[in-house]
């Protein structure tokens, strides 16, 4: 798997992967058959289908099919091949203000037509601390949804690195995944997923075996950081003797997919292929994305869990703190409700709704941050209304607005209250005035 192997040094015929993650493929430009490699072809990879419109995935399923593995660059390439306009990717990457160039090209992977995403950057990539990447994402002029997805992905990577090296989260410094290549892969993928606005599910992740050369020396495959990123994710033996799942690819699939199934119940509409640069035992080395309508028996959303704990010896302040920590840790929702417990004592039931993959961590946190001695765990499903973030211009500045759509009546819009509060304070006006103007601005532009 490759393209995004920024920390590996493979030697495969006339294909070389350098330490900066940039892949140089030397070959006959017009040659259309891959002999032990993927042949990159000139031409417009978007020309084979009409581009998708923003929000085209609303109410639909986007299935990540990592049948041969997954890497960051292959994810971006597959999104473009699916129909996400490349300008969407370029705009997000340009907002980072980081030197580097990108392009997409047609590719032939073992006889399969696909798209290849190529990053060109300087050889001397800096080692970026996690704090610097957080600042970079926070200061970039990204769409709120893109920023949130990218931050979630890098948080997953940082926690994996912290676990591998047994260091505090703030002490993590990215060597390979902090390079321009991986920054562009993560933000480019986030821009594509946010543009579509679809629910994302994935197949089980097949893993290779062997060893790989990294900045820390020789490590086993799957690399330790890759395996940490895949905690609670279903994995399989991929049957290949090289790294077919990279840390960035693992972070993307584990951060963006809400559940993992062999194949979702859907009616496929669009299919995109993102190529790597190696031929794998005579089969295409490409990531497949499938966008389609959920089948009638797939209207329920992701596999979720409901965690509950009863407490009768906890203050309201501690309960509020626990709820905040659970939301920060990835809970979809968390709340407290008053109850009467045994012997007539007043108490609270703390409830947490989360993805099945995160259930163990949320249960651990619930026990850590509350006085409860046990946590109930119940399976749950929910029907979701697709939603996306848009930014509207007002006289108080730019305000993000959450828009809920889908086949459930007219769209609903709700300005982000925290942003409205900050704008109101800066302008010395009531917050309801900012909210009203943001809604009016959205109504004029329809998002």
ABEGO torsion letter per residue (X at the ends): XBGABAABBBBBEABBBBAAGBBBBBBBAABABBBGBBBBBBEBAAAABBBBBBGAABGBBBBBBBAAEBBAAAAAAAAAAAGBBAAAAAAAAAAAGBBEBBBBBBBBBGGBBBBBBBBBBBABBBBBBAAAAAAAAAABBBBAAAAAAAAAAAAAAAAAAAAAAGBBAAABBBAAAABAAAAAAAAAAAAAAAAAGBBBBBBBBBBBBEBBBBAAEBBBOBBAAAAAAABGBBBBBAGBABBABBAAAAAAAAAABABBBABBBBBBABBBBBBBABBBGGBBBBBBBBBBBBBAAAABBBBBBBBBBBBAABBAAAAAAAAAAAAAAGBABBBBBBBBBBGGBBBBBBBBBBBAAAAAAAAAAAAAABABABBBBBBBBBBBBBBBBBBBBBAAEBBBBBBBBEBAEBBBBBBBAAAAAAAAAAAGBBAAAAAAAAAAAAAAAGX
